[in-house]
């Protein structure tokens, strides 16, 4: 049902005259990283093949390999790749037979052109597997980022990532514009407050994200306007609550003898000022909305 509803949503977006870029950050084909046996394995393989066929119809511009996608082995993943009409990418997964050469199994990135050039890099956190070796993700990323940046107006990382690796990346100086991640149970409401806007749908497959990008100046950071509007909304809500229904109250005067509350007021006002300034000065923006894949969305009949 989820795939058929995704197809309906993407068809509706295309009917608006939009040519969307559709990507997936990994763990697409299987629910876990262990090979199942017997009938369950047959069912899981049929499901994976249905997913490939469905994405061939829906369209997909880039798919980054995740840990779970290799649960039925490298040969089976390659068979899915052969049937797919969309690219599989990974910048740090190599065949364990080629450890000395460190030759990648898949292309590390793809450049997609619409009105701008967007570089999508595939990456995964280290995991154990009998047939492949996963190289250090941040080291692998640092080796190709300048190459991708030179070919792109925007660099997007499709990252099947642990929380620890996301934190390392956010604390690094690696020049990535956006992170779309899998391997997370949390569903993002926006791109967050960290250095690089970061988006995750969670692990239940019940949502589809729509990220609308406006890029006017290459090499300048991207402002997540959804995040900034959420900051304004939440800070204003807390300030209003402190007024206790009396909009005439001057909060700083009213709480001048309560240093703890006064500091909170000043903090909320600083958040408001900062968010409003970022929105006013933003050159490049991104806005996020989500679709719940529930029964209110009619399934596309041929999926």
N, C-alpha and C positions, 0 to 999 in steps of 0.2 A: 504493500500500500504506500509506503513512504516514497519509493522511487517513482511510482505513478503520479503521486501528488507533486513531487519535485518537477516532474515533466510538465504538469499543468502550470505551475508557477513560472517556470522558465519560458513556456510558450506565451504566457500573459505578458511577461517582461518584453519579449521580442515583439509582441503586438503593439507595444508602445513606441516602436521604432528604435529600440535599443539593441545593440549587438553585444550581449554580455560576455565577459570572460568567466568561464566556469572552471574552478579548480578544486582539488581535494588534497588534504595534507596527510593522508595515510590512515592505515587500519580500515581500509575500505571493504576488503573481501571477506575477512573472517573476524569472529567476535573475540577470539583469544589467540595466544601465541603458541598453543599446543595442537599438534595434529590429532584429530579425532580418529576413531577406528570404526570399521564395520559400516552399518547403515548410516550412522551419524556422519561419517566422512563423505559418503555418497551424497547425502543431503547438502552438506556444507559446500561441496564442489559444485553441485547444481546451482546453489544459491550464488556462488561466486560467478558462475557463467552467466546467470541471469543479470547480475550487476553489470558485467561487461557489456552485454547486449543492450541493457537499458541506457547505460552511459553513451553507447554508440549512437543511440537515438536522441537522447537529451542533448548530447554534446559535452565535451570536456576538453579543456585546453592544456591542462597540466595535472598530473597525478604523481605525488611524491610517495615513495615506498615507505610503509611503516612496518613495525615489528610483526604485527599480526598477519600482514599480507604474505609473509614467508612461512606461515605455520604449516602449509602443505608441501613445502620444499621449493627449491629454486627452479627445478624443471617445470613444476606446475605453474609457478608464477610466470615463467617465460611463455608457457602455452597460453596463459591469459593475455599476456602482452601481444602475442602474435595475433590473437583474435580482436584485440582492441584497436579502435580507430583514433586513439588518443595517446599522447606520449607518457611514458613512465620515466621519472627522473630521480636521481639520487647522487649526491656529491660525495658520499662517504661509505657506500656499501661496495665491497669487492668480493670476488670469488676467493674462498680460502685457499684454492689451488694456486692463486697468483699473488701470494703475500709479498714476494720480493719486488715485483713490478708495481704493485698497488694499482693495477689497472681496474678502473671502475666498470661495473656490469652495465650500468645505465648512463645515459647522458646526465651530466651534473645539473644542467639548467636548460631553460628554453627562453628565447626572447619572443614576445608576442607584440605585434604592432596593431594598434587601433589608431587613435589620433596621436598617441604617444607610444614610446617603446617601453614595455614592462618586462623586466627580467625576473623569472620565477626560478628559484633555487630549491632543490629538494634536499632534505637533511633528516637524519634520525639520530636520536641518542643511542649510545652504545647498548647493545643487547647480545646475548649469546645465541649462536646458531651453529649447527654442525657443518653447514655448507658455505656460509658467508662470514666475513669479518667486517665489523663496523668500525671504521676509523674514528678518531677523536673528532667530534662534530665541529667544534669551534676552530680547531686547527685546519680542518678541511675547508671550512667556510672562509677563513682568512686567506687561504691560498688562491681562491678564485674570485673573491669579492671585487677586486680592482678590475679584473677582466669583465665581469658582468656589469659593473658600474659604468665602464667605458662604453658599453653597448646599449645602455638603458637610460631612460629618464627617471625610472622608478625601479627599485629593487624590492621584491617581495620574497620572503622566506617561507616555504611550506615545510613545517618542522614537526616531526613526530617526536615530541620532546618531553623529557622529564622536567619537573619543576626546577631541579637544580641547574640544568643546562639553560633553561630560560633565564634564570637569575644571573648566571655567568654571562650570558649574551647581553642582557640589559646593563650589566656593570662593565662591559667591555667597550672598546671604541670602534667595533666593527660597524661599518656604514650600511646598515639595513634600514629601509624605510617602513616596512610593515612586517609583522609576523602573523601568519595564519597557522595555528597549531592543532595537532590532534594529541592523543594520549593524555587527555585531561578530563576530569569528571565535572569541571566547572564550566558553565555556560556564561560567556561574557555578555554584559549589557552594553558595553562600549569597549574602546581600545585601552582603557585604563589610564593611569597617571604616570607610567614609567617612561623611560627615554624613547622606546620604540612602541608605537601602538600595537596591541596584541589581541588577537581574537581567537576564541575557542567556542565550539558548539556543544561541548560536553561529550559524553560517551554513549548517549542513548539514541542518537540518530533521528530525533523527532523535530529538528529545526533546520531551517535553511537560512543562511545569512545573506543579506544583500548589502554590499559595500559600494557606496556611490562616491566616486573620486573626482575631484576637480583639481587639476594640476596646471598652474599658470607659470611657475618658475622652477626650472630644474635645479637640483642641488640645494634646495631649501626644504626644511622639514615640513611635515604634514601635521596639521591640526585636526584632531578628532573633534568635530563640533558637537557630536552626540555626547561625548565625555564632558566637554566644557559646559554644555547646557545642563547636564545632570548635576555637575558641581554647583552651578548657580541655583538650580531648583532645590537641592538638598540644603545648601547654606541658607537660602532665603526661608525655607521651611523651619529651620531651627531658630532663626532670628524671630520669625513671626510667632513661634510657640512661646518665646520668652516674653512677648508683649502681652500674653494672657488675654487676648481679645480686645486690647486697647491699642489701636493703631497710633494714637497720639503720643504714646510713651517714647521718650528719648532714652534708648536703652543704656547708653554709656553714662548718662546722668543718673538714671534710675538705679544702676548697679555700681555706682562709683565707689561704694564702700565694700563691695564684695569683689575682691581682687580675682578670685578664681573664675567667677562668672564673667567678669569684665574681660579677662584674658580670652575666654571662649568667644565672646562677642567680637573682639578684635580679630581673632583668628578667622571667624566666619566672614567678617567684612573683607579681610585680606584675600580669602578664597574667591569671594565675589569679584573683587577688583581685578585679581589676576586672570580669572576666567573671562571676564568681559573684555579685558585688554587683548587676550589671545584671540578671541573671536573677531575683534575689531581689526587686528593686525594680520590675521591669517592670509597667506597667499595661496597655499595649497591646503585643501580640506578633504576630509573624508567623513561620511555620514553613514551610520549603520542602522539597519532595520532587520527584523527577523520575521520569518513565517513559521508558524507552528503547523506541522504536517498532520493535522487532525482531520476528522471526517467532514469538516466544513468545506474542505477543498476536494473538488471532484477529481477522481483519478483519471489520468489519460488512458484511453482504452487499449492502445497498442503497447503498453508497458507491462 
